[in-house]
Amino acid sequence: MMISRISIIVVLSYIITSTSAYDPDALQDLCVADKSHGTKLNGFPCKETSNITASDFFFAGISKPAVINSTSGSAVTGANVEKIPGLNTLSVSLARIDYAPGGLNPPHTHPRATEVVYVLEGELEVGFITTANKLFSKTIKIGEVFVFPRGLVHFQKNNGKSPASVLSAFNSQLPGTVSVAAALFATEPALPEDVLTKTFQVGTKMVDKIKERLATKK
């Protein structure tokens, strides 16, 4: 009896872990996102089959470089379920990232997906940090690929004198992005100031200066 109970617990634990690790599996051919419905429960409701068109599976937004006007010198163009309704329940999405010379995609995480980048143009320094605070970094060039494991802090930087761009693939229809700097210094409402001063071992003037600089980037 004890063995069977343990077996059931192990099996249930495996099922729960497996089902929560990725986007839900599709149980039908299509579930095009119906954003007008207003309801959202771990995904979007399905559009009526009669209203589905080929346009629900098409997006031309990553065919050309984006206009870069950020202070970090990079621009991200997502091709996820919010842009392509047909991706709903399919557990996959793309993004294009363009970098000006010296441009940076600042340290961030994707809580719901592993990311694979393929270099379209230029040369980039990329890297991620493990939970043991170990950095894995490499310089990648046109045609080369690098992987950022799910949930780990990572970055990309164009150290060259010409523009660069990558195509990113995710195993989620909506991977989500948490910017490290913005999450700490630009939240609404703001984190308690003493949390930041004690975390970074700096004074309130330094914290206020960082907040002010990030606020000007919005």
C-alpha positions, 0 to 999 in steps of 0.5 A: 500500500505504501509503495502504491501511494508513493508511486501515485505521488511521484506520477502526479508530481511528474504530471504537474511539473510537466504541464506547468513547464510549457504552454498548454498543448493544443487539443485541436488543429486551430485556436486562433486568438479572439482578443475581442472576447476580453477573457484571458485564462493562460492564453486567449479564447478561440475565434469562431472557425467561420471567422478565421482567415489566412491573415490570422497566421501572417505577420510582416513586421520582422521583414525589415530592420526596426527604427532604433530610437532607444537610449540602449541602442536596440529595438525588439519587434515581437512576432508572438500571439499578440501580433499573430493570433494563429499562434495561440496554443502552438507554444512558439513565437519569434522576435527580431532584434536590431542593434545600432553600433554599440547597441545593447539589449539590456539584461533581462529574462523570459519567464516562460521560454527558452530563447535561441538567437540566430545572427542575421547581420553583424557580430554580437557579444552575448551571454547568460548568468546561471543561478550560481552567478556563473557567466557564459558568454561568447561572440557570435557572427552571421549564421551562428546560433546561441541559446539562453535557457528559460528564466535566466538573466541574459543580454546581447551587445553589438560591439561592432561599428556597423548595425547588427540584427538577430532572429529569436525563437521561443518555445512559448506563444508569449514568452514575456520579458522582465527587464532587470533594471526596470523591474527594480527601479521603474516599478509602479508603485515603486519598490521601497527605497530602503530595499534598493539601498540595502540591496545595492549598498548605495545611498538614496541619492544614487537610487534616485539618480538611477530612477530618474534616468530610467524614467527619461527612457520611457 
